Amino acid sequence: MTDKSGASYETIKKHAGGLHGELRNMGIAAGVSGSEVVGAYADIAARTTKSEADLKRVMKSMVDAARALPGGLASLTTGFEMMEMGMIRARNPVVQVVASSGLLKGNAREVAKEMQKMKPEDALALGEKAIERMAVKMRNVPLCYGQAINSMKDIQKSFYESMGTGILKAMSPVMRTFRDEFFKHQGD
């Protein structure tokens, strides 16, 4: 079976698994839950026309920059959603990052007013540029205690999942034989 582009579903599944692993590793490195990174990626991918490589680059910047924000990655994702809907307010985390990066002069309220005058594409591009600047600064900052704990929990979860996959592959033939014998002698 293949999709419209001609790629088999097995190929797509392997690629998706690899992407999932990359996103999870991004989260582990930044002290953010891997599932949160995957969810944010899916939300943004559903609303954009960016290539996968561009989207991964933006996601890496967002994950790193989100460490500086109280709401983390979820707040940045929500901020972009709000901007796409035309809701550019001073409390928007993306607007606050733009204000703190110095790309536009003034406080968050003044920056929000200035961004409201822009085309939506320009405002989003400015937000991405500000997030990239914040990410560059945050890449050299060590993880705080909570982020380090979060990373360790994700590493543990990833380890158990990878171990479980191997065990299941090894046990599957034995379990199939057991199941077949069970069904064969069910009426006895």
Disulfide bonds with the S-S distance in Angstrom:
none
